Amino acid sequence: MIDRFLVLLAVLAAGNAAGQAPSPSADYPNRVVRTIVPYTPATGPDVLARTIGAKLAERWKQPVVVENRPGASGNIGAEAVAKSAPDGYTVMLNVTTLAITPALYPSLPFDPVKSFAPIGLIATGNIVLVVNSAVPAKNAQEFVALAKSKPGAIKYSSPGNGTPQHVAMELFKLQTATDLLHVPYKGAAGAVTDLLGGQVETSLLPVHQARSHLESGKVRVLGVVSGSRTPLWPDVPTFGEQGFGGIEADLWFGYWAPAGTPPQILAKINQDVAQVLALPDVREALTKQGLVPTPAGPEELAATLRRELDRWGKVVREAKVKAD
């Protein structure tokens, strides 16, 4: 009986020791961390992921690998993250698109709220309306008047169906009562190339991308699609300032992990990313991309996503936007 009692005590002691053992997140990370970007290289999310990832790798003494998984308006990459192990070694850097695609694709293989654990907001950015230099319009009023005089004739490019540029232009059409023809591409490169070449007349571009092409003389910027002017281009007026209110489509970027990822890991990533965003060279790099570092916690990111899901869902329904 005494032997059995001693064995029982040993088992209980082992159980208590196991219960007090360090959590699996205590030494996180101890191997490669993947950051999946659901878009093509050189896009805003990709630039952010690589800039931040390099600094995280220095802090963590572990590789941070950026993996581009473009396709289906970001759905392919998002699905891959949703199905990954919730251990913190696969994260996603996504943009406003995550709040748009659910209204376009009713049968998504993931739920934008339930399938992911928010880590935190990273940055915001602006987009501007740009026209090919052959288009005679010099400002928003002239462009709207031109579009109304030629309903359905003016073509606009986007990086694809369901992208922020696509749905923001549909918002523009609703607010200005104009009819423009959407020409979707598989990524930003083709959309910009045909804008420069004159195959399409107009497009919405991230502000840094628009500025890089302005010097060529092939494009002209007409206005900022935001509630305020962009710090990278402060002399460009918003559409609200030009008499067209309600045309606001700021980009926002955030980190997510698969649902079920331990809260301690989420907190560590959020804290370390915030510290990286505070570095002067990182802030300078983001500013050159037209991005403003806006680190915030998982609650803020979750609230932003829910708010934007409702907002863009209404735009998609009112504009009768189709995924194909």
N, C-alpha and C positions, 0 to 999 in steps of 0.2 A: 504493500500500500504506500509505504514511504517512497519507494522508487517511482511509482506512478505519479505521486504527488509532485516529486521533483521534476519529472518529465513535463507535467502540465505547467509548472511554473516556468520552465525553460521555454515552452511554446508561447506562453503569454508574454514573456519578456521579449522574445523575438518579434512577436506581433507589435508590441509597443515600440520597439526599436525601429521596425519598418515604418510605423506610422509617423515617427519623428525624423525619418530620413530626409535629406534634402530633396526638394522637388526637382523633377527633370529639367526645370527651367533655370536652376541655380547656376549652371555653368554655360547658359546660352549666350552666344552660339559656340559650338565646338566643332563645327564643320561648315561646309559651303552653304550659303543662303542664296536661294534663287529669287530674283525679282522678275516676275512675268509682266511684260508690257504688251497689252493686246493690240498694238498698232505697229506700223512700220518704223524702221530706224529714222532718226533725225527729226521725228515729230516732238512736240512739247513733252509728252509723258516720257518718251525715250531719253531726251536730253536730261530731264529731271532725274530719272532713275539712274543714269550713268554718273551724273554729277554727285548725287547723294550717295550712291552705292560705293563710289571710290573712297569717300571719306569714312563711311561706315566700315569698310574693309580695314582701313587703317586703325580705327578704334577697336574693332573686334579681333583683329589679328586673324581673320578668317576671310576667304574669298567671298565676294558678293557678285554673283553672276547675273547679268541682265539678259533675259531671254525674250525675244520678240515673237509674239504669237498673233499676228494680224489675221483679220478675216471676219466677215459677218458683223461688221460694225463693232468689233471688240468682243463679240460673244464667244469666239473660239478660245481666246486667252482666258476670259472670265470663267468659262466652263472648266478649263484645265485647273484653275486655282480652286474652284469650288469642290473639285473631286480630289484635291491633293490632301495629304495627311495634315491634320491640324496640329503641327508641332513647331510652327514658326520658321521652318526652313524653306517654305514657299510662301511668298507674299506677292501682292499685286499692286502696281501703281496704275491707277485708272483716272479717268477724267469725267467730265459732265455726261459723256455718252452713256455711262452706266445708268443714269436716270432717264434716258431717252428711249433706249431699245425695248424696255418692257411694253411700252405702248405700241411699238411697231411689230414686235414678235410675241404674240400671245402664248406661244408654246415654248418658251425658253427652257433649256435644261438646267436652269438655276433660278433662284429667287434673289433679286438684288439686295434684299434686306435680310432674309433668313439664311442664305447660303454663305454669307461672309461675316467676319468679325471686323468692325471698323478699328483701325489703328489711329488715324488722325489726319486732319487736313495738312496740306503742305504749302500750297501756293495758289494764287489766282492770276489770271491773265486776261487780256482784252483781244478782241478781234475787230477788224476794220473792213468796210466795204471798199473794194478796189475795182476799177474798170480798166479795160484795155485802153491805151491812149487814143485809139481810133474812135472811141465813143465820145461824142461831142459834149456830154454833160460834165460840168465843172464842179457841181455841188449836189447836195441831196435833192433840193427842189428841182433842179434841171433833170436829174436822173429819173425821179418819180414822174415828172411830166413826160419824159421821153418814153418810159415804160408804158404809161397809160395811152400814149399815142400809137403804140405798136404792141397790143396785147398778145402774149404768147410768142413773140418774135425774139425777144432778148433772152439769151441762154446764160445760165450760171452754172459754174462747176463746183463740185464738192469732193472731198476725199471718199465719199460713199454714202449710201443710204443710211440714215439714222445717226450720222455724225453731227456734232454740234453745229458745224457750218451749214449743213443741210437744213436742220430744223430751225436754226436761227434765221435763215433766209426765208423759210416759210412763215415765220413770225413777222418778218419784214413785209412780206406780201400781204399778210392779214392786216397789218397796221396801216399800210399805205394803199390798200385796195388795188394792187397791181398784179399782173399776171406774167410771171417769168418761167422759162422752161428749165427744168432741172436736168443737168447732165452729170450723173455720178461716175466717179472713177474708183479704181482700186488703190487708194492711197493718195497722199497729198501731191506727190511728184507729178503725176499725170495731170491732175487738176490745174496745177500752176503752169505747167508747160504749155497747155492749150490756151490758158488765159494769156500768157505772154505772146503766144503765136497768133492770137486773134480768132481761134476756132470757137471760143466762147467769149462773151463780152464782159462778164463780171464774175466776182467771187468774193466770199468772205475769207479773210486770211488772218492768222495770228499776227499781231502788230510787228513783231521782229521780222517775220517772213516778208511782210509787205514792204518794210523799209529796205530790206536787202535787194528788192527788185525795183524800187522806185528810181534809183540812180541810173538804171538802164534806159529810162525814158519810155519804157513800153507799157507802164501802168500809171494810173492816177488814183489817189486815195480820196474818198468822198466823205467819210465820217466814221466815228467810233460807235460800235454797237454796244453801248454801255451807259450806265447812269452818270458816269463822270469821265473826264478825259484821261487818257493813258499817260503815266509819268514818262514813258519812253518817247512819247510823241505829243507833248503838251499843246502844240499849236493846232492840232487836228480837232475840230469840234465834234461833239456827239450828235446823234440824230435828233435827240431831244432839243438841243440848242438850235437846230435848224428847222424846228417846227414839227417834228415827228416823234411824239412821246410814246413811251411803251415799248420801244425797240431796245431791249437790254438783254444781252446774252453773254455775260462774263463766263470765262472758263474757270473751273476750279478743279484742283488735283488732290488726290488723297491716296493713302495706303490702306489696303485691306489684307486680311489673312483668311484662310478657310474657317468657317464657323466651328467653334469648339476649341480653338487655339487657347491655351492657358492665359488667363488675364495677366499673369506676371510677365509673360513674354511680350504680350501686346504693349504693356506699360513700358517695358525696357526699350522696345523699338521706338515707341513714340518719344520717349525721353531723349534717346540718342539722336533721332532724326531732328528734333528741335534744337539740340546743341549743334548739330552740323549746319542747320539753316542759319544759325547765328554767326557762323564764321564769315569774316569779311570777304574772302575770296569766293565763297559760295554765293553770298548775296550779290556780289558783283557779276558773277557768271549768270545768275538768274535774271538780273536786271537787263543784261544784254539780250536776253531772250524775251524781254517784255513781261517777265513774271515777277510778282511781288510775293516774297516769302510770308506766309500767314499760318505758322504752326498753331495747331489747336488739337484738342484731345478727341477721343473716340465719340464722346457724346455730341460734340459739335459736328463731326463728320456724319454721324447717324442722322442728326436733325437736318443737316443740309441735304442729304440724300432723299429723305422723306419729303421735304419741301419741294425739291426739284422734280421728284417723281410726279407729284401732283401738278406742278406747273407745266412741265413739258408734255405730260399726258394730255392736258387740255389743248395745247397747241396742236399736237398730232391729230386729235379728234376733230378740232375745228377746221384745220387745213386739209383734212382727209389725206394725210401723208401715208403712203404705202411703202412697205419694206422693199418691194421690187419695182 
